[in-house]
Amino acid sequence: MLDATSLALAAGAGVLGGAMNALAGGGTFATMPALIALGLPGSVANATSNVALQPGAIASAWAYRRGLGPLGGIPIRVLATITFVSGLLGSLLLVWTPSTLFDVIVPWLLLLAFLAIAFGRRAADWLHDRVAIGPTTLVVAQVLLGIYGGYFGGGVGMMVSATYGLLAGQSVKSMAAPRTLMLATANSAAAIVFVATGMVVWAACVPMILGGILGGWLGAKVGARLTPGQIRAWTLLVTFSVTVVFFVRAYG
């Protein structure tokens, strides 16, 4: 059992993570470090964080359901199935990764996520002007995104946006619904594996879930009053700071 201070930390991190996801993504940057601070091994913290943020991901996917349709000529159900299977594989890879090895890998995953958040949309626009991808390439990319989403998931939303940005005629608004569904699908697959293998510390997960629900609501309220530049600056500040801390922790 966690004491009152630890419960407050878990809930507070859930609020921040839920708000970040509602604003621009990157909630993992708030929840996973808090769980590690509570003494959880890195891989267990990542699994617990995934499950804690899942209710918000499902709610977002449900809210966007009317905007779903074929993507790049591929039925959305096919892409969702690919993502689910790939998410299962990615989460199993996490289960099989020793915690000591994960602690060495995770700073690089955080850096990759930070770069995706910082430059993903700009990279997508640059690539869109130069290349066009077909259905086969999209399927391969979706497999890799699903594996990453199941294994870690930080910044995967921006990675999905960058990938879908290569599809001709796909606006940022039209990508919101399929992107949100794929994130929820990969997270759901991972959550099944993490719960089944006992990697979730429920004493920390439950208050984080409750905090995440509150944070999602607050994030939506605050987001309506902030400019896109302010939201982006805040997200980049948090993600960069956490990435630096994890590099120092692993290699300092």
SVG drawing of the C-alpha trace seen along z (x, -y; Angstrom):
<svg xmlns="http://www.w3.org/2000/svg" viewBox="-20 -32 48 45">
<polyline fill="none" stroke="black" stroke-width="0.4" points="0.0,0.0 1.1,-3.5 1.1,-6.3 -0.9,-9.5 2.1,-11.4 2.7,-8.6 -1.0,-8.5 -1.1,-12.2 2.0,-12.0 0.4,-9.3 -2.9,-11.2 -1.1,-14.5 1.0,-12.9 -2.2,-11.5 -3.8,-15.0 -0.7,-16.4 -0.5,-13.4 -4.2,-13.6 -3.9,-17.3 -0.9,-16.9 -2.7,-14.3 -5.7,-16.5 -3.6,-19.5 -0.9,-18.0 0.1,-14.5 3.1,-13.3 1.3,-12.3 3.8,-9.5 6.4,-12.1 4.5,-13.0 3.2,-9.6 6.2,-7.3 8.8,-9.4 6.4,-9.8 5.9,-6.0 9.7,-5.5 10.0,-8.1 7.7,-5.9 10.2,-3.0 8.7,-1.1 11.2,0.5 11.2,-1.2 9.4,1.5 6.7,1.8 6.3,-1.9 5.8,-2.1 3.2,0.7 1.4,-0.9 1.5,-4.3 0.0,-2.7 -2.9,-1.3 -3.5,-4.4 -3.8,-6.6 -6.0,-4.1 -9.4,-5.3 -8.6,-8.7 -7.4,-7.2 -10.6,-5.2 -12.8,-8.2 -10.9,-10.3 -11.3,-7.5 -15.0,-7.3 -15.4,-11.1 -13.7,-11.0 -15.6,-7.9 -17.7,-9.8 -14.6,-10.9 -13.3,-7.4 -13.0,-6.1 -10.6,-4.4 -7.0,-5.8 -4.7,-5.6 -7.1,-3.2 -7.0,-0.8 -10.2,-0.1 -9.9,-1.5 -10.7,1.9 -7.8,3.5 -5.4,0.8 -6.9,1.2 -6.4,5.0 -2.8,4.5 -2.2,2.1 -3.8,4.4 -1.6,7.4 1.5,5.2 0.7,3.6 0.5,7.1 3.9,7.9 5.4,4.6 4.0,5.2 5.3,8.7 8.7,7.4 8.5,5.1 7.5,8.0 10.6,9.9 13.0,6.9 14.9,7.0 14.3,3.9 18.0,3.0 18.1,3.1 14.9,1.0 16.5,-1.6 19.3,-2.0 16.9,-2.0 14.2,-4.4 16.2,-7.6 16.6,-7.0 12.9,-6.3 12.2,-9.5 14.5,-11.4 12.8,-9.8 9.4,-10.9 10.7,-14.4 12.0,-14.7 8.6,-13.5 6.7,-16.0 9.2,-18.8 9.6,-18.1 7.1,-15.5 4.6,-17.7 7.3,-19.8 9.0,-16.6 5.7,-15.3 5.1,-18.5 8.7,-18.3 8.3,-14.6 4.8,-15.2 6.2,-17.6 8.8,-15.0 7.3,-11.5 4.0,-9.7 3.6,-6.4 1.3,-3.6 -0.8,-1.0 2.1,1.4 4.3,-1.2 1.5,-2.4 0.9,1.2 4.6,1.6 4.7,-1.7 1.6,-0.9 3.2,2.4 6.2,0.5 4.0,-2.2 1.9,0.5 5.0,2.3 6.4,-1.0 3.0,-2.0 2.8,1.4 6.4,1.3 6.6,-2.3 4.2,-4.7 5.7,-8.1 5.3,-10.5 3.6,-7.9 0.7,-10.2 3.0,-12.7 4.8,-9.8 1.4,-8.6 0.6,-12.1 3.9,-12.4 3.2,-9.0 -0.3,-9.9 0.9,-13.3 2.5,-11.6 -0.9,-10.6 -2.0,-13.0 -5.1,-15.0 -5.0,-14.2 -5.4,-17.3 -4.4,-17.6 -8.1,-17.6 -8.9,-14.5 -6.0,-12.6 -7.3,-13.2 -9.9,-10.4 -7.7,-7.6 -4.7,-8.7 -6.7,-8.6 -8.2,-5.2 -4.8,-3.7 -3.3,-5.0 -6.2,-3.6 -6.0,-0.3 -2.2,0.2 -2.7,-0.9 -5.6,1.5 -3.5,4.4 -0.7,3.5 -3.0,3.1 -4.3,6.7 -0.8,8.1 0.4,5.9 -2.6,6.8 -2.4,10.5 1.3,10.7 0.9,8.9 3.0,5.9 0.5,3.3 0.9,1.9 -2.8,1.1 -2.1,-0.8 -0.5,-3.5 -2.5,-2.9 -6.0,-3.6 -5.3,-7.1 -3.4,-7.8 -6.5,-6.8 -8.7,-9.1 -6.2,-11.9 -5.9,-11.3 -9.7,-11.6 -9.7,-14.9 -6.6,-16.1 -8.2,-15.3 -11.2,-17.5 -9.0,-20.3 -6.7,-20.1 -9.6,-20.6 -10.8,-23.6 -7.3,-25.2 -6.6,-24.4 -9.5,-26.5 -7.8,-29.5 -4.2,-28.9 -2.7,-29.6 -1.2,-26.7 2.2,-28.3 1.8,-28.3 0.6,-24.7 3.5,-23.6 6.0,-25.5 4.7,-23.9 4.7,-20.4 8.3,-20.7 9.5,-22.1 8.2,-19.1 9.3,-16.5 12.8,-18.0 13.3,-18.2 12.2,-14.6 14.4,-13.4 17.4,-15.1 16.7,-13.7 16.4,-10.1 19.7,-10.5 21.4,-11.7 19.8,-8.9 21.0,-6.2 24.4,-7.5 25.3,-10.2"/>
</svg>
